[in-house]
Amino acid sequence: MKIAFDAKRFFHNTSGLGNYSRDLVRILSEYEPENEYLLLNKNKSERGKDILERPNVHFIETSKGNFSRQLKMGKDAQKQDSDIFHGLSGELPLKWDSKPIKKVVTIHDLIFVRYPQYYSFFDRKIHFWKFKKAVDTADKIIAISEQTKRDIIQYLKVSETKIEVIYQGCHHAFKEQQSPELMKAVKEKFKLPERFVLNVGTIEDRKNLLNVVKAINGTEIPLVVVGRKTGYYQKIERFLKRNKMEKQVLFLEGVSMDELACLYKLADIFVYPSFFEGFGIPVIEALFSKTVVVTSNTSCLPEAGGKDSVYINPDNDLDIRAKLKFLWENESERKRREEKGFEFVQKFNDEPIAKELINFYQKIL
């Protein structure tokens, strides 16, 4: 098989969609090496360079010009005699020629429909139009969770038979055991407390960090936060100042993937009280790191967390506080849940996901 990918996110996104794109191509090229994988984009970057060095992965420079991704990338894939074109981030090209090619699109979430307040009017309209066009054009759709599948059926009016749920994995750094030297270096570099609760993700309204900060107010529990700051950060800063909590919460920036993997393993608890996610990769990163997870009982998060994570009502900071305190003070309970969570998360390993993807492609052909 020759599979062409829209590689814009592969080369240019540092987190979310970029990680999904790179991981998907990486695991396919590793576990299904007999196929050819083509990465189509106007240009490449340093990201994913190691994946491009593999003999079965090739960069294809797409036609130049305005809107070439929408108008020319599909035809470029057909010129390469690709069997399948896979749009990795909710979009497919608008123009194709008559040469046969199967079209697949991955939909990650429809948060812009569910939570319109987080998006501008213009962004919502553009996103909806692009996603609707993609699902109508596609021969098959990949949803990254059962929650996303339900949303595609409900909001984009797509038949259930057209959609398959294939979970995503996470970066291999979280599955490896970092050296004691690196763990010590990370601890010293970021001046980490002896014990702490970790939160990872963009610091924005939907991720709900303020309720975690409220939950630890009046306790001795230190919180370490890794994520890009948005305007929402001002709310948290004001709360910290008002309650003299500046020393209790540590914000880290410029954290590499290996350093992040160490942070997960050094943490006592990982907390992720998001109001809504398409999947929630940080949850499986924590489970692979053998760190107990406290997350929301909403959207797809119970799918990612399994039955041994601890679930909270994200609107209720008292609920978050009670669950954090319980785990913070009970080492044996943390250990029990860590082991069970680690058993559960093996289903998000690379090999089973690669098998599912290849079976999915073969079925379409």
Order of alpha helices (4+ residues) and beta strands (2+ residues): beta-alpha-alpha-beta-alpha-beta-alpha-alpha-beta-beta-alpha-alpha-beta-alpha-beta-alpha-beta-alpha-beta-alpha-beta-alpha-beta-alpha-beta-alpha-beta-alpha-alpha-alpha
